[in-house]
Amino acid sequence: MILEKLRSSNKINKELEILISQLSLEDLISIKLELILKSLNGKLYGFPIWKNINHIIKDALIKAAIKNTSSTKQAAALLNMRTTQIKQFILKYGLSNDFSNKTK
């Protein structure tokens, strides 16, 4: 799971997890975007965020579903997708290396 990975690399701890759990997803996205903009002096330097937001969100949803289920079939069911759809997304966006043991 992503939580275990972030804990083991000391990027988060239990206290931060508790704080994050009290925020909405919208707040988390807004905070992340605000921090990025702050570090870039308010400019994304031509990155078409609006055009790519659907891909960014779908990528995050699929990664979370796969990391928290034991098969692609379960991940697809969690997201109310067909298994073929999730497999196509994994292959199309290069996630197969990360999840190759679960694409069956």
Buried (B, 14 or more C-beta within 10 A) or exposed (E): EEEEEBBEEEEBEEEEEEEEEEEEEEEEBEEEEEEEEEEEEEEEEEEEEEEEEEEEEBBEBBBBBBBEBEBBBBBBBBBEBEBEEBBEBBEEEEBEEEBEEBBE
